[in-house]
Amino acid sequence: MATTIFLLALALALYTYFAYPAILHVLSRIASRPPHADPTHRPSVSLIIAAYNESKVIAGKLENCLLLDYPPGKLEVIVASDGSDDGTNEIVQRYAASGIRLNALPRGGKTRALNQTVPMASHEIIVFSDSNAMFRPDAISQLTRHFADPAVGAVSGDVRLVNENAEFSESEGLYYRYERAIQAAESAIHSMIGVDGAMYAVRKGLYRAPSDDIICDDFVISMNVLRDGHRVIYSPAAVATEDSAPSLRQELRRRSRYIAATTHALLKGEGLPRPSQWLAWWMYLSHKLLRWLVPVFLIAMLVSNAFLLDDPLWRMVFAGQVLFYLAAAGGFVLRDRQGARLLRVPFYFCLQNLGALMGLFRGPLKLQKAAWVSPDRTVLRGPGDSDPVTPRE
């Protein structure tokens, strides 16, 4: 029994991290379905910026919006302020003469703020953004060119993390490059499973409001587009930058919150493909659900292996697992030292899965609140080719 549990858990973990991306890569080469993209297509756009106590970065974000290269009269900017009380609203109001609108709402969570702001949007395409995501001037043009294809319902951009001060930037960058490769392959074959909430666009007519208590608004909104039979496309040419989590604690909290949010949405039945969408289901289960469960597989491997130590081969396997987790612990202790580069990969892997394990408990128990907590912010410059950034999920 212990052998079966170990082998099943190992097979699922290997499939999730290696076999699924490999299958996607092959399919994207032989069954790619590139959408029709017209670089001259410029539909009218409403840019909605979600904000909660963003006084450190909101002025920079609005200045960034005013520098966007998009036809005059075809772009409006609305800030959805979810109960901000740190001066964010007053800063936004100073930009009213530039046409930037403020929707100041009582505290109720990001999803509720978006649901109450989308009806205010005047235009056919909604671009959603976070307050600390700085767009390249052509970012919106790169998103909207894909809407020339009527099959496309949503487009996600490439949001890159500014990681100069991150304690795990190298491993973080490797992880996000891995994620981007998966998302690009999914997009080429069919649709991305989820989008980057810091920069993505949706046809307003396809916006299906999630429940106000949904936390992963971007995931559910984009999956509802897919559920309606439209494609969700990844556009690597649409680039923005965003500050990464400045501390291990915040990265752990971010990962835990995301997994809690997505499992909560799963249990509510929101953001799921239709039963007939078998390809989307395969991607959803392989890329998302199994990834969320990897920490369970890892625990099952370690515990089941502990019941097999009478065999020398299984003792070697157990020792290998213990050494891996010791390497991760070493990566934590020595994370600031140059000579510990190889230890940072197991450390970041374990950090991500510890956050996922915490989220798996918080989601079903409804311990994760819909109202967000604004992380520490650093004032960002606009994105440029020389910025020290790495792709993000």
N, C-alpha and C positions, 0 to 999 in steps of 0.2 A: 504493500500500500504506500509506504513512504517513498519507494522508488518511483512509483507512478506519479505521485504528487510532484516530486522533484522534476521529473522529466517533462511533465505537462507545464509546470510553471516556467521551466527553462525554455521550452519550445515557444510559449506565448511571448516571453520577454524577447527572445531572439527574433521572432516574427515581427514584433512591434518595432524594434529598433533597426533591424537589418533587412529582413525579407520583404516587408511592405515597401520601404523606399526603393529596393532593388526592382520589385515588380512594377512600381510606378515608373521608374526610369525607363524600363524596357517598353512599357505601354506608351509612354510619351513620345518615344521614337517611332513607333509603328502605327499609332492610332491617334496622333495629335489632331486637334480640331481648333486651329487658331481662329479667333473671332475676327470679323471684319472691322478694322480700325481705320477711321478717316481722320488724319491729322488736322483737317480744316473744320471738323465738326465742333461747333461751339454752342451747345444748348445753354439756356439760362440756368444759373446755379445759385442755390441758397447755401451758404456756408454756416453751419451751426456749431458753435464752440461751447462745450460743456465746461462749467467752472464752479468750483467751490473753494472759496478762500484762496484765490490765486493772485493776490496783490503783487507777489514777487515777479511774476512772469506775464501777467495779462497785458501790460502795456507793450512789452516786446512782441507778444503774439499779435496784437492789433496792428502794430507797425508792420509786422511781417505780412499781414493780410492786405494792407494798403499797397504793398510792393508787388502783389501778385500780377502776373502778366495775363490778363483776361480782358475781353472786350468791355468797355465802359457800358453800364446799363444792364449787363448780363450777369452781374455778380452782386449779391447782397450778403451782408455778414450780420448774424444774430448771435448774441451771447446768452446762453441759457444758464443763469446764475441760480444755483440750488441753495438758497439761504445763506449766501456769503455775507459775512459780517466783519470782514477785515479791511474794508475799503475797496474791494474789487469792483463793486457796483459803481462807486464814485469815479473810479478810473475809467470804466467803460463809458460812462455818461459824458466824459470829456471828449469822446470821439464821435458824439452824435452828429456834429457838423460835417463829419466825413462820411455820414450815411450808415454808421454802425449802430445797430439797434440792441437794446437790452431787454431781456425778459427776466425780470427779477421775481423769483418765486420763493415761497416759504420752503423751509427744509423738508425734503421728502424723498431724496435719493435721485441718482442720475437718470435712471430710466423714466421716472415720473417727470423729471424736468424736460427730457427729450420729447416725451409723449405730449406734453403741453406746449412745446415750442414748434414742433413740426407743422401743426396747422397754421402757424403764423407765416410759414415760408411761402413766398410768392412764386417760386420758380419750379421747373419740372425736375431738376436734379438736386438732391440734397447731398452735400458733402459734410460729413461729421468729422470733428477734430477735437483733440484735447488742448488744453490751454498752453501746455509746454511743448507742443509739436510745431516746429518751425518748418514751413514749406519752402521748397525751392520755387522761384518765380513761375516756372512752367508746370508746377505740380498738378494744378487743377486741369490745365489743358491736356496733360498726359492721362489723367483719369477720364475726362469726358470724351476723348476721341473714340473710346471703345463703345460708347452708347450709340454710335452710328449703326451698330449691329442690334437689331430688335430683340435678338435672343439674349442679350446681355442685360441683366437686371441690377448688378452691383459690381463695383470695381474696387479692389484694395490696392493701396500703394505700398512702397517699400520704406518703412519707418526705421531709421537707423539710430542706434543708441550711442550717445556721446558718453564714453566710458573712461575718461582720463583719470577719474578719482575712484573708479570702482575697484573693490578688493579682489575681484575675480574676473576682470575684463577679458583676459585671453580665452578662458574657458567659455565665458558668456558669448563671446563672438563666434567661437566654433559651434556652439549649440544653435545660435540663431542662423548661421549659414546653413547648417543641416536642416533647420526648419524651413528656410526659404526654398531650398531645393525641393522639399516635399510639396510645398504649396505651389511652386511653379509647375511641377509635374501634374498635380491634381488639376490645376487650372487648364493645362494643355489638353488633358484628357476629357475633362467634364467641368468641374467647378471646385474652387477652394472650399474647404470645410472650415468656415469661420473667416473673419477678416481681421485686419489690424485696426482696433478701435481709435487709434490716434489719427488715422487718415483713410477714409473710405467713402465711396459715393454710392447712392441708391436712387433709383427712379422713385419720385415721390408717390406715384400711383401704386407702387409695390410695397410701400411702407405699411407693415402690419404691426401695430403697437403691441409690444410685449406687456405682460402684466407689470404693474408698478413695482412689485417686489422682486422682479427679476434683476439680478446684479450684472450678469454678462450680457448687457444690452446689445453690444456689437455682434456677438455670436448669434443671438436669437434673431435679431433683425436680418442679418445676412442669410441665415438658414431659412427664414420665412420666405425670402426671395427665391432661394433654391426650391423650396417646397412648392412655390407657385409655378415652377417649371421654367425658370430663367436661370441663366448661368451667372456664377460669381467668379470674376476674373482677377488674376493678379497682374498688376502693371508695374514691372520693375523700374520703368522710367519715371514714375511718379514718386519723387523722393522727398522725405522730410527727415528731420532729426529730432531726437527727444532724449532727455537726460535719463540715464539708467538708474537703477536703485543704488543709492550711495552707500548702503550698508548691508551687511548680511541679514540683519533683522528685517529690514524693509523688503529685501528680495524674498526672504522666507514668507513674509506676510503677503507679498504680491502673489506668489505661487499658490499659497494656501487659499487666498481669496478667490483666485481664478478657478481652482478645482472645486471649491465649495460652491461657487456660482454656477458652474456648468453642470455639476451633479444635481444641484437644486433644480435647474431648468429641465434636466432629464426626468427627474421624478415628477415634475409638473406637466410633462409631456409637451414642453415648448422647445422650439428649435430642432425638431426631429423631421427627417424626410418623410414623405408619404410612403405607405407600405409598398407601392409599386416601383419606387425609385431605388432599384436594387444596387446600382452603381454608387449612388450617394450613400446608401446604407453601408456598403462595404468600406467606403472611405471614412465614414463617421465612426464605425466600429474600430477600424484599424488605426486611424490617426488619433482619434480622441478617446473613446471609451477604454480601449486597451492601454493606451498611454497613461490614463488616469489610474489604472489598476496595477501598473508596474510595481509600485512599492509592495503591494500585496503579494505579487509573484516573488519578489526578492525575499520577503519574510518567509514565504512558503518553502522556498529553496533552502534557506538556512536552517529552518526548524526541521524539515523532513530529512535533510542531510545529517542532522544530529542523531537521528535514529538509525543511521547506517554505518556507524563508525567501527563496527566489527570488521569491515572489509578494508584492506589497505588502500584500494583505489578510491573508495569513498572518503577515507581519511585525507587523502591528497586533495580531493575536491573541496572538502570542508576547509582545509588549510588555505586553499586558494581564495575562498570567499573571505576568510578572516583576514588574510593579507590585504585584500582589496579594501576592506573597511578600515584597516589600520592605515593604509595609504591615504584614504580619504581624511582620516583624523590628522595624519601628518600634514596634508594639504591645508587643513584648517589652522593648525598651530604655526605652520611656516608660510602662510599665504602671502606675507609681505616680503619674502626673501626671493632673490633672483634664482637661486639654485633649486627652488622647489617647483619648477614649471610642470614637471611630469606628474606631480602630486595634485595639481589643481584640477585636472580632469576628473579623477574619481571623487574629489571633494565637491565639485560643482554638480556632478551626477547625483551624489547623495543628498546634497542640499535641495536640488529640485524634487527628488523623490520624497524627502522628508516633508517638504511643503505640500506635495500632493497627498501624502498620507494624512496630514493634518486637515486638509481640505475635504478628504473623503469622510471624515468624521463630522466636520462642521456643516457640510452641505445637507445631508439627510436629517441632522438634528436641528437644522434651521438656526444655527448659531452665528451665521454670517449675516450682518445687517445690510439692508439695501442702501442705506446712507453711507457715503464714502468718507474716508478720512484722507485729507489732502496730505501727500507725502512731502518730505523736505524738497524744496525746489532750489535749483541754481539758475541764474539768469543765463539764457542761451543766446548765442549769436545765430544768425541765419545760416542754413546749410550751404556748404561749399565743397568743392572737390578736395580741399586740403583738410577738411574737418576730421579729427580722430574718431571715427565712428565704426560701428559694426552693425550688421543687420539685426533686426529683432523680430520676435514672433508676432 
